[in-house]
Amino acid sequence: MKQITCPIASIDWYNEDTRRVLLDLPSGEDVNFNAGQYLQMVLPEKKCPFSIASAPHLKHQLELHIRPTPGSDDSALIEALLDSASEITIEAPLGDCFLAEKPNHPLILLAASTGITQMKSIIEYLAPTGFDHPVYLYWGVLSDKDLYLSALCQSWADHYDNFHFIPVVSEPDTSPDWQGRTGLVGEAALSDIEDVSTATVFVSGGPAMVYATLDAFMERGMPEANMKSDIFSYAPRSK
Ligand SMILES: Cc1cc2nc3c(=O)[nH]c(=O)nc-3n(C[C@H](O)[C@H](O)[C@H](O)COP(=O)(O)OP(=O)(O)OC[C@H]3O[C@@H](n4cnc5c(N)ncnc54)[C@H](O)[C@@H]3O)c2cc1C
């Protein structure tokens, strides 16, 4: 796959551990991605996947949100790169979990932690034409301080009647001021939405969360083909 070396346009901290990285695309380069796809950051000895947070119609820049995993050697390499580099080499686009056209049915978007990036791209792709069908965004985090994009998500809910935003905190002991929903993000969606048989469900998170959510939604009548996640091809479930 083609590699592109992109100058870093800016890096800003959302909170104490998550950064927004804007990459400029050199003139003449076009990544030509669909909403929901990811890129790989090319490191000296490996490549690390990151969802593209921006919408495809923004042609000249790519937005990433990067949060290190504590104890991860790969995250340590990426953090060091972000602290010092002026450009980053990427491969893109990757992933078969995306929206290429306006859906003709409800959407349920389930994001764990930085999985919100994939959903942001999808929502910003759909928003200019409005939402014909209901769109439910559930964002699961450990602690309320991880909800670094909640003002933007709430602004979509305020602006679009068919858009619903439900943040869910799974470890409320860490969030003494949190007044909202608690528990697991997939369970929250299933307790709110009675009929999940016709919606397309996008899920972004680690393999354990994604496969537990698949099983729970199928038990409630969702056809398997209605759920989309990068994890299905990135980390296939062993038979
Ligand atoms: C398709 C994909 C997209 C990703 N997008 C982002 C992102 O936008 N921002 C970010 O900070 N990290 C993202 N990650 C995780 C990131 O690639 C790793 O944190 C980083 O490469 C360090 O590697 P690690 O081996 O320590 O992985 P870990 O950080 O330990 O990742 C643990 C597991 O969680 C999964 N995972 C973690 N985050 C995501 C996510 N957002 N979407 C899907 N799966 C995830 C990975 O598949 C992996 O199996 C993504 C991972 C994948 C597979």
PDBQT file of the ligand as one rigid body, heavy atoms in Angstrom, charges set to zero:
ROOT
HETATM    1  C1  LIG A 301      -8.797  -0.358  13.860  1.00  0.00    +0.000 C 
HETATM    2  C2  LIG A 301      -8.153   0.303  15.051  1.00  0.00    +0.000 A 
HETATM    3  C3  LIG A 301      -8.308   1.675  15.246  1.00  0.00    +0.000 A 
HETATM    4  C4  LIG A 301      -7.702   2.292  16.328  1.00  0.00    +0.000 A 
HETATM    5  N1  LIG A 301      -7.908   3.631  16.489  1.00  0.00    +0.000 NA
HETATM    6  C5  LIG A 301      -7.353   4.251  17.552  1.00  0.00    +0.000 A 
HETATM    7  C6  LIG A 301      -7.579   5.652  17.762  1.00  0.00    +0.000 A 
HETATM    8  O1  LIG A 301      -8.291   6.329  17.001  1.00  0.00    +0.000 OA
HETATM    9  N2  LIG A 301      -6.958   6.233  18.828  1.00  0.00    +0.000 N 
HETATM   10  C7  LIG A 301      -6.172   5.518  19.688  1.00  0.00    +0.000 A 
HETATM   11  O2  LIG A 301      -5.634   6.108  20.631  1.00  0.00    +0.000 OA
HETATM   12  N3  LIG A 301      -5.957   4.183  19.526  1.00  0.00    +0.000 NA
HETATM   13  C8  LIG A 301      -6.527   3.550  18.470  1.00  0.00    +0.000 A 
HETATM   14  N4  LIG A 301      -6.296   2.219  18.281  1.00  0.00    +0.000 N 
HETATM   15  C9  LIG A 301      -5.379   1.520  19.202  1.00  0.00    +0.000 C 
HETATM   16  C10 LIG A 301      -3.925   1.812  18.816  1.00  0.00    +0.000 C 
HETATM   17  O3  LIG A 301      -3.647   1.266  17.548  1.00  0.00    +0.000 OA
HETATM   18  C11 LIG A 301      -2.996   1.188  19.863  1.00  0.00    +0.000 C 
HETATM   19  O4  LIG A 301      -3.268   1.727  21.118  1.00  0.00    +0.000 OA
HETATM   20  C12 LIG A 301      -1.545   1.469  19.560  1.00  0.00    +0.000 C 
HETATM   21  O5  LIG A 301      -1.214   0.959  18.307  1.00  0.00    +0.000 OA
HETATM   22  C13 LIG A 301      -0.644   0.834  20.639  1.00  0.00    +0.000 C 
HETATM   23  O6  LIG A 301      -0.609  -0.546  20.401  1.00  0.00    +0.000 OA
HETATM   24  P1  LIG A 301      -0.971  -1.689  21.466  1.00  0.00    +0.000 P 
HETATM   25  O7  LIG A 301      -0.516  -2.955  20.874  1.00  0.00    +0.000 OA
HETATM   26  O8  LIG A 301      -0.406  -1.323  22.790  1.00  0.00    +0.000 OA
HETATM   27  O9  LIG A 301      -2.562  -1.734  21.503  1.00  0.00    +0.000 OA
HETATM   28  P2  LIG A 301      -3.578  -1.449  22.705  1.00  0.00    +0.000 P 
HETATM   29  O10 LIG A 301      -3.642   0.023  22.943  1.00  0.00    +0.000 OA
HETATM   30  O11 LIG A 301      -3.264  -2.346  23.837  1.00  0.00    +0.000 OA
HETATM   31  O12 LIG A 301      -4.982  -1.896  22.098  1.00  0.00    +0.000 OA
HETATM   32  C14 LIG A 301      -5.731  -2.922  22.730  1.00  0.00    +0.000 C 
HETATM   33  C15 LIG A 301      -6.765  -3.499  21.817  1.00  0.00    +0.000 C 
HETATM   34  O13 LIG A 301      -7.839  -2.565  21.692  1.00  0.00    +0.000 OA
HETATM   35  C16 LIG A 301      -8.153  -2.347  20.357  1.00  0.00    +0.000 C 
HETATM   36  N5  LIG A 301      -8.432  -0.919  20.224  1.00  0.00    +0.000 N 
HETATM   37  C17 LIG A 301      -7.969   0.056  21.017  1.00  0.00    +0.000 A 
HETATM   38  N6  LIG A 301      -8.447   1.258  20.633  1.00  0.00    +0.000 NA
HETATM   39  C18 LIG A 301      -9.241   1.019  19.578  1.00  0.00    +0.000 A 
HETATM   40  C19 LIG A 301     -10.020   1.842  18.740  1.00  0.00    +0.000 A 
HETATM   41  N7  LIG A 301     -10.084   3.172  18.912  1.00  0.00    +0.000 N 
HETATM   42  N8  LIG A 301     -10.697   1.254  17.730  1.00  0.00    +0.000 NA
HETATM   43  C20 LIG A 301     -10.634  -0.076  17.549  1.00  0.00    +0.000 A 
HETATM   44  N9  LIG A 301      -9.913  -0.910  18.318  1.00  0.00    +0.000 NA
HETATM   45  C21 LIG A 301      -9.225  -0.363  19.307  1.00  0.00    +0.000 A 
HETATM   46  C22 LIG A 301      -7.006  -2.896  19.528  1.00  0.00    +0.000 C 
HETATM   47  O14 LIG A 301      -7.530  -3.721  18.508  1.00  0.00    +0.000 OA
HETATM   48  C23 LIG A 301      -6.223  -3.787  20.459  1.00  0.00    +0.000 C 
HETATM   49  O15 LIG A 301      -6.492  -5.135  20.222  1.00  0.00    +0.000 OA
HETATM   50  C24 LIG A 301      -6.910   1.554  17.229  1.00  0.00    +0.000 A 
HETATM   51  C25 LIG A 301      -6.747   0.173  17.032  1.00  0.00    +0.000 A 
HETATM   52  C26 LIG A 301      -7.373  -0.441  15.972  1.00  0.00    +0.000 A 
HETATM   53  C27 LIG A 301      -7.197  -1.910  15.776  1.00  0.00    +0.000 C 
ENDROOT
TORSDOF 0
